[in-house]
Amino acid sequence: MPELSAYEIERQANIARNKALLEQLELDEAAAALGAQKKRSAPTAKPVQPAKKKVKRESDEIPEPRRQSSRLKRSVVDPDETPAKRRKREQEEEALRKKLEEERLAAEEAAREAAKPRHHDMNLRLLMGEETITTDMELAALEDTLKVITLAPHPRRTADQDAFVFADDKEEKRAKRETEELKKKLGSLKVVSRAKVTKDRVYSAAYHPEPTKDLVFFGDKHGQLGIWDARAPPFETVGDDDDERPPEQRENGCYWRLQCHWPATSKSSISSIKFSPTDGHSVYTSAYDNTVRHMSFTTGLSREVFATDDRQQLLSSLELSPAGNEMWVSDGLGGVTHLDLRQDTRKGKHRWFQLSDQKIGCVSLNPVDPRFMVTASNSRILKIWDVRKLAGIAVASLDDQGSSLPTPPPTSPTRGSSPAHPITDSTGTELQLSVYSQSPELGIAETQEFDLEAIGEYIASKSGKGTLKGEWTHHKSVSSAYWDPAGRRIVSTSYDDTLRLWDISPSKLDAHGPLSSSRPFTQVQHNCQTGRWVSVFKAQWSPNPDVYPHFSIGNMNQSLDIYSCKGDLVARLSDSTRITAVQAVTALHPNVLERAVSGNASGRCVLWAPENLL
């Protein structure tokens, strides 16, 4: 037996000492004697995951070529090669190099084209993408779902302006009873359906008014429109029988993903979704790709309504008049664009009004009296405008004489440049008005522009008195402001962690001139610091005019909060066993009280309803 080294002797001695020490401690027996038990971790919510659809592949797949070094790719030159053979070989190598270069340039061009916005009309098959449609049954199911909601009109309903208005103490008791009734019905809502409706973060949502369905439209960060039929039976896919997940971890309902805005990056985030206010048979979407698109549920076609080539504009929200013939679009330059939908919007004339020196993130028309519009801006100011007066700036002079503006030139520069021939009023003063044409691929629509200085001069003039009806300063940026269905209340959301509520009577709005200075009648403390990875909280009124006014908003504590029009907390919906993310985007059903939906930063969406609904 060979003699062991000093190192090996020491190593074996250490092993023996450690073994003896472990046997002496007898850890397992001691733990059993003391009755020690392993602590159980609290149950955590496992996110619902979409079922992986198994696609049948061809058995004789062609393997992709492997990478090779340039040295191995070089052809071996025959030492006995004749001059003729050498010329032929060089010609073949040159032809191969040209072919590879052409393929590279074609691939780069295709990538550039894919990164450009889409301005042409698109059908459902193109919106869904050929590569994402696993079966024609899914496309047919979407067509059938959209046709069902067009069988009857679903107009946007408004409330009586004096409905649920309580003045004296006796009437205040009625308000408390209405609030208690809301708490009873909405406080018991549970999670009845979950699904990953969009691939990326949910930015916007809209609940379709069809009362027999829970059909919700979600817009995500990469321009994708998710349509979720939350209570429909899910698609049957290959491998469903082998799904061993418990029911609470599976997806519910049916959903379809439509790539309405392009490119599929954060440059195309869908900022706003609105249904046609006259019948609900179509949907409008605005996005950061600076386009507004309209999709008809009857034809399944998506067409472009408006587009601008200013990359800094970033369309942030849109609003439709109750008659559905006018549209207002806010943007990141602090302006709002007025569109007349009765004409070809790609060829007609638009008007752009700069109402703030910073981004306007939200615009809302009074549903009962659409003469009045509220805007919320990063300048920390909420403003109410008389759109009749605002439109008057396009036909009236900026001075007090009321002279008409001259006809704009037929051609004009783009935004930010000066016209070749300045436009002046009757006194010779140059007006801050410019007209620009969209790029050829966007059509020949012309937009009249009125910058902040022109708006300010007009408001200060005699003819512009009353254009700005009122303004209220917040401590930080105002992220949203909306009229309620009765058109007499406004709720605003601000980064100063406060929800503010105003009650503005119709008589005050009808009065000539601006509103008298007033304060919000109530303020609610609410954490609105969403940060970078959570969509901005926006308090959304319930569109249902038959019930006591209330609104919903997300909560950083992963709940959906519902408040009454008086600022009372009606419900705080949460489920720690099934939800572990912030429900940032919320919406309420326009015709059914006990319905609410929410979406989070991963594209997962939740339907809140009575527990015995399904």
NORJOVEN-V748705 format. One record per residue. RES is the residue in one letter. PHI is phi in radians with two decimals (999 if undefined). OMEGA is omega as a letter, one per 40 degrees, with the letter a starting at -180 (999 if undefined). Layout:
res->RES phi->PHI omega->OMEGA
res->RES phi->PHI omega->OMEGA
This chain:
res->M phi->999 omega->a
res->P phi->-1.13 omega->a
res->E phi->-1.30 omega->a
res->L phi->-1.33 omega->i
res->S phi->-1.35 omega->i
res->A phi->-1.09 omega->i
res->Y phi->-1.15 omega->a
res->E phi->-1.18 omega->i
res->I phi->-1.12 omega->i
res->E phi->-1.12 omega->a
res->R phi->-1.12 omega->i
res->Q phi->-1.16 omega->i
res->A phi->-1.14 omega->i
res->N phi->-1.11 omega->i
res->I phi->-1.09 omega->a
res->A phi->-1.14 omega->i
res->R phi->-1.14 omega->i
res->N phi->-1.13 omega->i
res->K phi->-1.12 omega->i
res->A phi->-1.16 omega->i
res->L phi->-1.14 omega->i
res->L phi->-1.14 omega->i
res->E phi->-1.14 omega->a
res->Q phi->-1.23 omega->a
res->L phi->-1.24 omega->i
res->E phi->0.87 omega->a
res->L phi->-1.07 omega->a
res->D phi->-1.09 omega->a
res->E phi->-1.19 omega->i
res->A phi->-1.14 omega->i
res->A phi->-1.12 omega->i
res->A phi->-1.17 omega->a
res->A phi->-1.16 omega->a
res->L phi->-1.40 omega->i
res->G phi->1.29 omega->a
res->A phi->-1.19 omega->i
res->Q phi->-2.21 omega->i
res->K phi->-1.25 omega->a
res->K phi->-1.21 omega->i
res->R phi->-1.58 omega->i
res->S phi->-1.32 omega->a
res->A phi->-1.13 omega->i
res->P phi->-1.12 omega->i
res->T phi->-1.98 omega->a
res->A phi->-1.34 omega->i
res->K phi->-1.63 omega->a
res->P phi->-1.09 omega->i
res->V phi->-1.19 omega->a
res->Q phi->-2.06 omega->i
res->P phi->-1.16 omega->i
res->A phi->-1.15 omega->i
res->K phi->-1.33 omega->a
res->K phi->-1.45 omega->a
res->K phi->-1.42 omega->i
res->V phi->-1.74 omega->a
res->K phi->-1.26 omega->a
res->R phi->-1.82 omega->i
res->E phi->-1.24 omega->a
res->S phi->-1.27 omega->a
res->D phi->-1.77 omega->i
res->E phi->-1.22 omega->i
res->I phi->-1.51 omega->a
res->P phi->-1.17 omega->i
res->E phi->-1.23 omega->a
res->P phi->-1.15 omega->i
res->R phi->-1.45 omega->i
res->R phi->-1.27 omega->i
res->Q phi->-2.26 omega->i
res->S phi->-1.31 omega->i
res->S phi->-1.11 omega->a
res->R phi->-1.14 omega->a
res->L phi->-1.25 omega->a
res->K phi->-1.31 omega->a
res->R phi->-1.12 omega->i
res->S phi->-1.29 omega->i
res->V phi->-1.39 omega->a
res->V phi->-1.46 omega->i
res->D phi->-1.27 omega->a
res->P phi->-1.07 omega->a
res->D phi->-1.70 omega->a
res->E phi->-1.15 omega->i
res->T phi->-1.43 omega->i
res->P phi->-0.99 omega->a
res->A phi->-1.15 omega->i
res->K phi->-1.14 omega->i
res->R phi->-1.12 omega->i
res->R phi->-1.09 omega->i
res->K phi->-1.13 omega->i
res->R phi->-1.12 omega->a
res->E phi->-1.14 omega->i
res->Q phi->-1.14 omega->i
res->E phi->-1.15 omega->i
res->E phi->-1.14 omega->i
res->E phi->-1.15 omega->i
res->A phi->-1.14 omega->i
res->L phi->-1.16 omega->i
res->R phi->-1.12 omega->i
res->K phi->-1.13 omega->i
res->K phi->-1.11 omega->i
res->L phi->-1.13 omega->i
res->E phi->-1.17 omega->i
res->E phi->-1.12 omega->i
res->E phi->-1.13 omega->i
res->R phi->-1.15 omega->i
res->L phi->-1.12 omega->i
res->A phi->-1.14 omega->i
res->A phi->-1.15 omega->i
res->E phi->-1.15 omega->i
res->E phi->-1.14 omega->i
res->A phi->-1.10 omega->i
res->A phi->-1.16 omega->i
res->R phi->-1.16 omega->i
res->E phi->-1.13 omega->i
res->A phi->-1.17 omega->a
res->A phi->-1.47 omega->a
res->K phi->-1.48 omega->i
res->P phi->-1.10 omega->i
res->R phi->-1.66 omega->a
res->H phi->-2.01 omega->a
res->H phi->-1.60 omega->i
res->D phi->-1.25 omega->a
res->M phi->-2.37 omega->i
res->N phi->-1.65 omega->a
res->L phi->-1.11 omega->a
res->R phi->-1.11 omega->i
res->L phi->-1.21 omega->i
res->L phi->-1.15 omega->i
res->M phi->-1.30 omega->a
res->G phi->1.57 omega->a
res->E phi->-1.02 omega->a
res->E phi->-1.30 omega->a
res->T phi->-1.67 omega->i
res->I phi->-1.45 omega->a
res->T phi->-1.35 omega->i
res->T phi->-2.48 omega->i
res->D phi->-1.18 omega->i
res->M phi->-1.14 omega->i
res->E phi->-1.14 omega->i
res->L phi->-1.13 omega->i
res->A phi->-1.14 omega->i
res->A phi->-1.14 omega->i
res->L phi->-1.14 omega->i
res->E phi->-1.06 omega->i
res->D phi->-1.15 omega->a
res->T phi->-1.10 omega->i
res->L phi->-1.22 omega->i
res->K phi->-1.21 omega->a
res->V phi->-1.07 omega->a
res->I phi->-1.39 omega->i
res->T phi->-1.76 omega->i
res->L phi->-1.22 omega->i
res->A phi->-2.46 omega->i
res->P phi->-1.27 omega->i
res->H phi->-2.29 omega->a
res->P phi->-1.22 omega->i
res->R phi->-1.20 omega->a
res->R phi->-1.70 omega->i
res->T phi->-2.08 omega->a
res->A phi->-1.82 omega->i
res->D phi->-1.16 omega->a
res->Q phi->-1.09 omega->i
res->D phi->-1.71 omega->a
res->A phi->-1.21 omega->i
res->F phi->1.01 omega->i
res->V phi->-1.78 omega->a
res->F phi->-2.04 omega->a
res->A phi->-1.75 omega->a
res->D phi->-1.57 omega->a
res->D phi->-1.11 omega->a
res->K phi->-1.12 omega->i
res->E phi->-1.20 omega->i
res->E phi->-1.10 omega->i
res->K phi->-1.12 omega->i
res->R phi->-1.11 omega->i
res->A phi->-1.09 omega->i
res->K phi->-1.16 omega->i
res->R phi->-1.13 omega->i
res->E phi->-1.12 omega->i
res->T phi->-1.14 omega->i
res->E phi->-1.12 omega->i
res->E phi->-1.16 omega->i
res->L phi->-1.12 omega->i
res->K phi->-1.06 omega->a
res->K phi->-1.14 omega->a
res->K phi->-1.49 omega->a
res->L phi->-1.55 omega->a
res->G phi->-1.22 omega->a
res->S phi->-1.72 omega->a
res->L phi->-1.19 omega->a
res->K phi->-2.20 omega->i
res->V phi->-1.32 omega->a
res->V phi->-1.97 omega->a
res->S phi->-2.75 omega->i
res->R phi->-2.44 omega->i
res->A phi->-2.91 omega->i
res->K phi->-1.56 omega->a
res->V phi->-1.30 omega->i
res->T phi->-2.07 omega->a
res->K phi->-1.33 omega->a
res->D phi->-2.15 omega->a
res->R phi->-0.99 omega->i
res->V phi->-1.32 omega->i
res->Y phi->-1.85 omega->a
res->S phi->-2.65 omega->a
res->A phi->-2.69 omega->i
res->A phi->-2.61 omega->a
res->Y phi->-1.68 omega->a
res->H phi->-1.22 omega->a
res->P phi->-1.33 omega->i
res->E phi->-1.00 omega->a
res->P phi->-1.27 omega->a
res->T phi->-1.56 omega->a
res->K phi->-2.27 omega->i
res->D phi->-1.98 omega->a
res->L phi->-1.85 omega->a
res->V phi->-2.15 omega->i
res->F phi->-1.91 omega->i
res->F phi->-2.10 omega->i
res->G phi->-1.87 omega->a
res->D phi->-1.97 omega->a
res->K phi->-1.17 omega->a
res->H phi->-1.88 omega->i
res->G phi->1.34 omega->a
res->Q phi->-1.71 omega->i
res->L phi->-1.81 omega->i
res->G phi->-1.68 omega->i
res->I phi->-1.91 omega->a
res->W phi->-2.10 omega->i
res->D phi->-1.65 omega->a
res->A phi->-1.17 omega->a
res->R phi->-1.96 omega->i
res->A phi->-1.38 omega->i
res->P phi->-1.13 omega->a
res->P phi->-1.18 omega->i
res->F phi->-1.13 omega->i
res->E phi->-1.58 omega->a
res->T phi->-2.06 omega->i
res->V phi->-1.09 omega->i
res->G phi->1.68 omega->i
res->D phi->-1.09 omega->a
res->D phi->-1.18 omega->a
res->D phi->-1.64 omega->a
res->D phi->-1.28 omega->a
res->E phi->-1.62 omega->a
res->R phi->-1.24 omega->i
res->P phi->-1.15 omega->a
res->P phi->-0.98 omega->a
res->E phi->-1.22 omega->i
res->Q phi->-1.79 omega->a
res->R phi->-1.63 omega->i
res->E phi->-1.37 omega->i
res->N phi->-2.14 omega->i
res->G phi->1.30 omega->i
res->C phi->-2.08 omega->i
res->Y phi->-2.47 omega->i
res->W phi->-2.32 omega->a
res->R phi->-2.00 omega->a
res->L phi->-2.01 omega->i
res->Q phi->-1.53 omega->a
res->C phi->-1.33 omega->a
res->H phi->-2.03 omega->a
res->W phi->-2.40 omega->e
res->P phi->-1.33 omega->a
res->A phi->-1.40 omega->i
res->T phi->-2.37 omega->i
res->S phi->-1.17 omega->i
res->K phi->-1.33 omega->a
res->S phi->-2.15 omega->a
res->S phi->-0.98 omega->i
res->I phi->-1.40 omega->a
res->S phi->-1.57 omega->a
res->S phi->-2.72 omega->i
res->I phi->-2.33 omega->i
res->K phi->-2.40 omega->i
res->F phi->-1.52 omega->i
res->S phi->-1.02 omega->a
res->P phi->-1.28 omega->a
res->T phi->-1.55 omega->a
res->D phi->-2.50 omega->a
res->G phi->1.22 omega->a
res->H phi->-1.66 omega->i
res->S phi->-2.73 omega->a
res->V phi->-2.40 omega->i
res->Y phi->-1.94 omega->i
res->T phi->-2.34 omega->i
res->S phi->-1.97 omega->a
res->A phi->-2.57 omega->a
res->Y phi->-1.26 omega->i
res->D phi->-1.38 omega->i
res->N phi->1.15 omega->i
res->T phi->-2.28 omega->i
res->V phi->-2.09 omega->a
res->R phi->-2.09 omega->a
res->H phi->-2.19 omega->i
res->M phi->-2.05 omega->i
res->S phi->-1.54 omega->i
res->F phi->-1.32 omega->a
res->T phi->-1.34 omega->a
res->T phi->-1.68 omega->a
res->G phi->1.32 omega->a
res->L phi->-1.70 omega->i
res->S phi->-1.94 omega->a
res->R phi->-2.24 omega->i
res->E phi->-1.43 omega->i
res->V phi->-1.71 omega->a
res->F phi->-2.67 omega->i
res->A phi->-2.70 omega->i
res->T phi->-2.38 omega->a
res->D phi->-1.68 omega->i
res->D phi->-1.48 omega->a
res->R phi->-1.16 omega->a
res->Q phi->-1.48 omega->a
res->Q phi->-1.25 omega->i
res->L phi->0.85 omega->a
res->L phi->-1.10 omega->a
res->S phi->-1.79 omega->i
res->S phi->-2.89 omega->i
res->L phi->-2.40 omega->i
res->E phi->-2.51 omega->i
res->L phi->-1.98 omega->i
res->S phi->-1.22 omega->a
res->P phi->-0.99 omega->i
res->A phi->-1.40 omega->i
res->G phi->1.33 omega->a
res->N phi->-1.83 omega->i
res->E phi->-2.34 omega->i
res->M phi->-2.40 omega->i
res->W phi->-2.10 omega->a
res->V phi->-2.20 omega->i
res->S phi->-1.65 omega->a
res->D phi->-2.57 omega->a
res->G phi->-1.37 omega->i
res->L phi->-1.62 omega->a
res->G phi->1.46 omega->a
res->G phi->-2.07 omega->i
res->V phi->-2.26 omega->i
res->T phi->-1.87 omega->i
res->H phi->-1.78 omega->i
res->L phi->-2.10 omega->i
res->D phi->-1.75 omega->a
res->L phi->-1.32 omega->i
res->R phi->-1.36 omega->i
res->Q phi->-1.98 omega->i
res->D phi->-1.22 omega->a
res->T phi->-1.16 omega->i
res->R phi->-1.45 omega->a
res->K phi->-2.21 omega->a
res->G phi->-1.40 omega->a
res->K phi->-1.79 omega->i
res->H phi->-2.00 omega->i
res->R phi->-2.20 omega->a
res->W phi->-2.04 omega->a
res->F phi->-2.00 omega->i
res->Q phi->-1.50 omega->a
res->L phi->-1.76 omega->i
res->S phi->-2.68 omega->i
res->D phi->-1.52 omega->i
res->Q phi->-2.37 omega->a
res->K phi->-0.92 omega->i
res->I phi->-1.75 omega->a
res->G phi->-1.56 omega->a
res->C phi->-2.72 omega->i
res->V phi->-2.34 omega->a
res->S phi->-2.52 omega->i
res->L phi->-1.65 omega->i
res->N phi->-1.13 omega->a
res->P phi->-1.18 omega->i
res->V phi->-1.59 omega->i
res->D phi->-2.24 omega->a
res->P phi->-1.21 omega->i
res->R phi->-1.20 omega->a
res->F phi->-1.98 omega->a
res->M phi->-2.25 omega->i
res->V phi->-1.96 omega->i
res->T phi->-2.19 omega->i
res->A phi->-2.08 omega->a
res->S phi->-2.29 omega->i
res->N phi->-1.23 omega->i
res->S phi->-1.33 omega->i
res->R phi->1.35 omega->a
res->I phi->-2.10 omega->i
res->L phi->-1.72 omega->a
res->K phi->-2.28 omega->i
res->I phi->-1.97 omega->a
res->W phi->-2.05 omega->i
res->D phi->-1.64 omega->a
res->V phi->-1.21 omega->i
res->R phi->-1.14 omega->i
res->K phi->-1.17 omega->a
res->L phi->-1.11 omega->i
res->A phi->-1.20 omega->a
res->G phi->-1.16 omega->i
res->I phi->-1.14 omega->a
res->A phi->-1.36 omega->a
res->V phi->-2.15 omega->a
res->A phi->-2.00 omega->i
res->S phi->-1.31 omega->i
res->L phi->-1.38 omega->i
res->D phi->-1.62 omega->a
res->D phi->-1.47 omega->a
res->Q phi->-1.46 omega->i
res->G phi->1.33 omega->i
res->S phi->-1.25 omega->a
res->S phi->-1.49 omega->i
res->L phi->-1.32 omega->i
res->P phi->-1.22 omega->i
res->T phi->-1.19 omega->i
res->P phi->-1.11 omega->i
res->P phi->-1.15 omega->a
res->P phi->-1.17 omega->i
res->T phi->-2.17 omega->a
res->S phi->-2.73 omega->a
res->P phi->-1.38 omega->i
res->T phi->-1.38 omega->a
res->R phi->-1.02 omega->i
res->G phi->1.73 omega->i
res->S phi->-1.79 omega->a
res->S phi->-1.72 omega->i
res->P phi->-1.16 omega->a
res->A phi->-1.12 omega->i
res->H phi->-2.10 omega->a
res->P phi->-1.00 omega->i
res->I phi->-1.61 omega->a
res->T phi->-2.17 omega->i
res->D phi->-1.61 omega->a
res->S phi->-1.16 omega->i
res->T phi->-1.61 omega->a
res->G phi->1.58 omega->i
res->T phi->-1.35 omega->a
res->E phi->-1.24 omega->i
res->L phi->-1.59 omega->i
res->Q phi->-1.46 omega->a
res->L phi->-2.26 omega->i
res->S phi->-2.38 omega->i
res->V phi->-2.23 omega->i
res->Y phi->-2.30 omega->i
res->S phi->-1.78 omega->i
res->Q phi->-1.24 omega->i
res->S phi->-1.10 omega->a
res->P phi->-0.95 omega->a
res->E phi->-1.27 omega->i
res->L phi->-1.63 omega->a
res->G phi->1.82 omega->a
res->I phi->-2.05 omega->a
res->A phi->-1.12 omega->i
res->E phi->-1.92 omega->a
res->T phi->-2.15 omega->i
res->Q phi->-1.46 omega->a
res->E phi->-1.99 omega->i
res->F phi->-2.23 omega->a
res->D phi->-1.38 omega->a
res->L phi->-1.09 omega->a
res->E phi->-1.18 omega->i
res->A phi->-1.13 omega->i
res->I phi->-1.10 omega->a
res->G phi->-1.09 omega->i
res->E phi->-1.16 omega->a
res->Y phi->-1.18 omega->i
res->I phi->-1.09 omega->a
res->A phi->-1.35 omega->a
res->S phi->-1.42 omega->a
res->K phi->-1.15 omega->a
res->S phi->-1.23 omega->a
res->G phi->-1.68 omega->a
res->K phi->-1.10 omega->a
res->G phi->1.59 omega->i
res->T phi->-1.11 omega->i
res->L phi->-1.64 omega->a
res->K phi->-1.32 omega->a
res->G phi->-3.02 omega->i
res->E phi->-2.61 omega->a
res->W phi->-2.37 omega->a
res->T phi->-1.57 omega->i
res->H phi->-1.78 omega->a
res->H phi->-1.35 omega->i
res->K phi->-2.44 omega->a
res->S phi->-0.98 omega->i
res->V phi->-1.64 omega->a
res->S phi->-1.47 omega->i
res->S phi->-2.82 omega->i
res->A phi->-2.76 omega->a
res->Y phi->-2.36 omega->i
res->W phi->-1.38 omega->i
res->D phi->-1.46 omega->a
res->P phi->-1.05 omega->i
res->A phi->-1.50 omega->i
res->G phi->1.23 omega->i
res->R phi->-2.24 omega->i
res->R phi->-2.19 omega->i
res->I phi->-2.27 omega->i
res->V phi->-2.04 omega->i
res->S phi->-2.11 omega->i
res->T phi->-2.04 omega->a
res->S phi->-2.39 omega->i
res->Y phi->-1.28 omega->i
res->D phi->-1.49 omega->i
res->D phi->1.10 omega->i
res->T phi->-2.45 omega->i
res->L phi->-1.72 omega->a
res->R phi->-2.04 omega->a
res->L phi->-2.18 omega->i
res->W phi->-2.01 omega->i
res->D phi->-2.06 omega->a
res->I phi->-1.98 omega->a
res->S phi->-1.22 omega->i
res->P phi->-1.02 omega->a
res->S phi->-1.12 omega->i
res->K phi->-1.20 omega->i
res->L phi->-1.19 omega->a
res->D phi->-1.33 omega->a
res->A phi->-1.11 omega->i
res->H phi->-1.24 omega->i
res->G phi->1.54 omega->a
res->P phi->-1.26 omega->i
res->L phi->-1.24 omega->i
res->S phi->-1.22 omega->a
res->S phi->-1.04 omega->a
res->S phi->-2.61 omega->i
res->R phi->-1.93 omega->i
res->P phi->-1.05 omega->a
res->F phi->-1.30 omega->i
res->T phi->-2.71 omega->i
res->Q phi->-2.33 omega->a
res->V phi->-2.14 omega->i
res->Q phi->-1.29 omega->a
res->H phi->-2.68 omega->a
res->N phi->-1.25 omega->a
res->C phi->-1.88 omega->a
res->Q phi->-1.45 omega->a
res->T phi->-1.31 omega->i
res->G phi->1.39 omega->a
res->R phi->-1.46 omega->a
res->W phi->-1.80 omega->i
res->V phi->-2.16 omega->i
res->S phi->-1.10 omega->a
res->V phi->-1.11 omega->i
res->F phi->-1.24 omega->i
res->K phi->-2.38 omega->i
res->A phi->-1.19 omega->a
res->Q phi->-2.06 omega->i
res->W phi->-1.16 omega->i
res->S phi->-1.22 omega->i
res->P phi->-1.31 omega->a
res->N phi->-1.37 omega->a
res->P phi->-1.44 omega->a
res->D phi->-1.52 omega->a
res->V phi->-2.07 omega->i
res->Y phi->-1.03 omega->a
res->P phi->-0.98 omega->i
res->H phi->-2.70 omega->a
res->F phi->-2.46 omega->a
res->S phi->-2.06 omega->i
res->I phi->-2.78 omega->i
res->G phi->-1.26 omega->a
res->N phi->-2.41 omega->i
res->M phi->-1.12 omega->i
res->N phi->-1.55 omega->i
res->Q phi->1.16 omega->i
res->S phi->-2.17 omega->i
res->L phi->-1.93 omega->a
res->D phi->-1.76 omega->i
res->I phi->-2.20 omega->a
res->Y phi->-2.09 omega->i
res->S phi->-1.42 omega->i
res->C phi->-1.20 omega->i
res->K phi->-1.66 omega->i
res->G phi->1.58 omega->i
res->D phi->-1.45 omega->i
res->L phi->-1.24 omega->a
res->V phi->-1.61 omega->a
res->A phi->-2.70 omega->i
res->R phi->-2.23 omega->a
res->L phi->-1.54 omega->i
res->S phi->-2.71 omega->i
res->D phi->-2.74 omega->a
res->S phi->-1.17 omega->i
res->T phi->-1.46 omega->a
res->R phi->-2.24 omega->a
res->I phi->-2.27 omega->i
res->T phi->-2.28 omega->a
res->A phi->-2.30 omega->a
res->V phi->-1.25 omega->i
res->Q phi->-1.53 omega->a
res->A phi->-1.36 omega->a
res->V phi->-1.86 omega->a
res->T phi->-2.28 omega->i
res->A phi->-2.78 omega->i
res->L phi->-2.10 omega->a
res->H phi->-1.19 omega->a
res->P phi->-1.22 omega->a
res->N phi->-2.22 omega->a
res->V phi->-2.12 omega->a
res->L phi->-1.14 omega->a
res->E phi->-1.50 omega->i
res->R phi->-2.53 omega->i
res->A phi->-2.66 omega->i
res->V phi->-2.31 omega->i
res->S phi->-2.63 omega->i
res->G phi->-2.42 omega->a
res->N phi->-2.13 omega->a
res->A phi->-1.33 omega->i
res->S phi->-1.81 omega->a
res->G phi->1.57 omega->i
res->R phi->-1.49 omega->a
res->C phi->-2.18 omega->a
res->V phi->-2.30 omega->i
res->L phi->-1.83 omega->i
res->W phi->-1.80 omega->a
res->A phi->-2.76 omega->i
res->P phi->-0.98 omega->a
res->E phi->-1.08 omega->a
res->N phi->-1.60 omega->a
res->L phi->-1.20 omega->a
res->L phi->-1.55 omega->999
